[in-house]
Amino acid sequence: MWLFSDLRRRHILKNNPVEPQTWAEVLKRLPILDGLDAEQLQCLRDRAVVFLDQKHLNYLPGVELSKVDRLTLAAQAELPLLALSEDLNWYQGFHEILLYPDDFLSPQRNRDASGVVHEWQGTHSGEAWLQGPIILSYPGVRSSGGWQAYNLIIHELAHKLDMLNGSANGHPPLHDNMHIETWAEVMQTAFNHLNQLLDNHPHSPPPIDAYAAENPAEFFAVCSEYFFSGPDLLHSAYPKVYEQFSLFYRQDPLARLKSLHAADPLYHTQVNRSGHTTNG
């Protein structure tokens, strides 16, 4: 267990104050935070500040981040951990987030069922390396934060949660009240179903981003971004997956979204839901 001392945390917060107008601009940019109460938002703000102290944001030429930009990124990174213990180092194994000005080429290597190794250059908007950095394209970062079932930041950081058990395989470390057999059965069943739909109906839109069918690790990462940015779509497509994610993240974004709609029937969620591919 990795313990983060309260004294150290208070020191970081004291030395990195956030002006109210700065945080207000962050909230304006992030509809997926709508419906969180004042205590949750305070906690998220503090955790975002600590995140920026612990992780180095490195920019390539063509990327410039203001304080609001940095906090906006960090708030999305910390949203999945909001109900999880801050004493545990959930985002261990990396210290750097590298931002590219656009999508980037990345060498890919795969061995097929017959043993033949294939190598190619793939265009990606994000990558998470085991015991290494996270790479994000700035356009993907700028497109994240709404209820559009897309969030590059959450997607790549979900890979880091998955990697807590080793290589990413769609099986992050579960809580004591969860059962690995149930998790495995639910995830595998949904993953198989998505692949069957894509095989049998290649010209029909899938219920979630088709990139989730690449492998179990991408299924977990894509479903994580849907859980927070398109919970109604994930619940409609795979309610048992949503239930397992609610147990894992200890949050219920769908209930929050429904409350927002109940309070304001004109609250819009159908913006930019045409589908994005993270490829990472």
N, C-alpha and C positions, 0 to 999 in steps of 0.2 A: 504494500500500500504506500502510495506517495502522498504525504501530507503537506498541504500548503498552509503555512502559519498565518494566523489572523493578524499578527503584528506586521508581517511582510505585506499582506493584502492591504491593510490600512495605510501603510507607507506608500504603496503604489498609488492608491486612490488620492491620497493627500497631495502627492507630487504631480498628479495628472488630472487636475480639475476639469470638469466638462461644464461649459456655460449652458444655462437653460435654453438659449436660442439655438445653440449648436445641436443639442439633443432633440429639440423640437423639429429641426430640419431633418435629422435622421429618421424620426418617426413619420414625417411627411413622405419620405421616400420609400417607406416599408409598410405597405398595407398588410403584409402577413403578420405584423405585430398588433394590428387592430384587435381590440377586445381583450388584450391583456390588462390586468388591473394595475393600479399605481405601484403596488409592492413588487409585482412581477417585472414591471418596466424598470424600476429602480435596481432590482437585482440584475436584470439583463444589462443595463448601462454599466454597472460596476464590473460585471464579468467581461464586458467588451473592453473596458479600460485595462483590466488585468491581462486579457488576451493580447492586446497590442504591446504590452510590456514584455510578455513572454515570447512572442513570435515576431520575427523580423520580416517586414514587408519590403521586398526588394523589387524595384521597377526597372524595366528595360527602357531605353530611349523611346519616347512617344507616349509614355504613361506618367501622369502627374496626379498625385492624390492629395486632396485637402484634408483637414482634420475631420470634416464631415464625411468625406469619402472613406477614410480609414475606419471611422466609427460605424459607418453603414455596413462595411464589410465585416467588421468584428461582431456586430450585433447579430448578423445572420449566422456567423460561425458559432456563436454561443447559444442561439435559439434552441438547437437540438439538446443542449445540455442543461437547459434552464431548470428542469425539475430533478436533475441528477446531482449527486453530491459533488461539491466543489473541492472537497478534500482528495478526490481521486483524480489522477492525471489522465483524463480521457483522451486528450490530444497529445499523447507522448509519442516519441519516435521521430519528431521533426521540429525544427526551429525556424524554418524559413518558408515564406510564401512568395513565389516569384510571379510577377505579373507581366505578361506579354501584351504588346499593343494590339495583337490580332490573334486569330487561330494560328496554330503552329504545326510544323511537320515533326513527327516523332517516329523513330525506327520501331517497327513491330516485328515480332517473331512468333511463329506458331507451328507446332508439330501436329499434323493431322492424324487421323485414325490409322493410316497405313505406315506412319513413322516418318513421312516426308516433312522436312522443315521448310516453311515458307517465310520469307522475309520481304517486307515492303515498308514504304513510308506512308504513315497515316496522318490525316489532318485532324487535329484535336483542339478542343477548347479548354480542356483541363486534364491534369494528370495528378495522381498521388503515388509517390514512390515509397515502397517499404523501407523504413528507416532512412527516409530522405525527404526532400521538400515537396510541397504542393505547388503545381504550376497552374495558373489561371489566365485565360485571355480576358483582357479588360472589357471588350464588348459583352462577353458573357456575364461578367460581374455587374456591369451596368444594367443588363437586362433582368437581373435577379431582384427579388424583393416583393413581387406582387403575387396575386392569387392565380397565376397563369400556368401552374403545374410545371414550373421550370425554376430551378435554382442551382446554378453552377457551384456556388460556394458550399451549400449543404451537400450536394452530390459528392464533391471531392473529399469533404471532411467525413462523410459517411464511410468512405473507403478507409480512412484512418481509424475509425471505430472498428470496422471489420478486421483491420490488420492487428488489432490488439491480441488476437489469438495466433498471429503469424501471417502468412500470405492471405490476401483477400479471397474469401470463398463464400461470402454471404452468411457467415455464422459469427457474429460478434459475441463477446462474452455476455451471457444473459444474467439477469438478476435471480436471486434465490427463489422468488415466487414464480419463476418461469420454468418451463420444461423443454429441454433440448429436443426431445422426440416430437413434441407438438410443433415447435418452431420449424424443425426440418421437414415435417410432413406438410405443413401449411405452405411453406415457401416452395418446396419442390412441386407440389400440386399446382400452385399458381404459375410457376415458371413453365411447367410442362404445358399447361393450358394456353399460355400466351404463345408459346412456340407452335403449338398445334393450330391456333388461329392464324398465325402468320403463314404457316405452310398450306393450310386449306383455303384461306381467303386472302391471298397476297395483295389484292387490290382494294380491300376494305380497310378502313381506318381501325387500328387496334384500340383497345380500351385504355391503354397507357402507352407511353413512348416505346416504340419497337426496339429501341436500344437496350431495354431491360431484358430482352431475350438473348443477348449476346452470351451471357454466362451468369452464374449465381451471384457473383460479386457485383456485376452491373445491375442485376435485378434488385439487390438490396439498396444500392445507391440511388437508382431511379425511383424506387418506391419511397425512399427517405425524402427525396425532394417533393414527391407528390404528397406525402403525408403532411408536410408543412405548407406547401404552396398550392395544392389541389386536393385537399382531403376528401371532398365530396366525390371526386373522380376515382380516387383509390378505393374508397369505401364502396362505391357503386360497382367497380370492377372486381375487387377482391376483398370482401368484408372481413374475412378471416385474417388476411394479411394486415389490414388496418388494425384489427384487434391486437395482434401480436406486436405491432409497432407502438400501439398505445401503451402496452405493458412495458415495452423496452424503453421508450422515451419518457414514459410516465406523463404524457400530455394527451389532450383530446382536441386538436385543432378543428375537427369537424363540429364539435359542440360550440366552439367559439364562433365559427363561421355561421352556424345556424342562428346563434344569438344576434349576430350582426344583421342578418337578414330579417329576423323578427323585429328588431328595433327600427330598421329602415329597409322596407321592401325594395327601395331603389338602390341599395348597396350593390355595386357592380362587382361581379367576379369573372365575367365572360370576356376579359380583355386579353388578347394575345394568347389564346389557347390553341393555336394551330399546331403546336408541338415543336420542341427543340431537341436537338441531339447533342449530348455532351461529349461523347466519344472520349471517355477518360475515367 
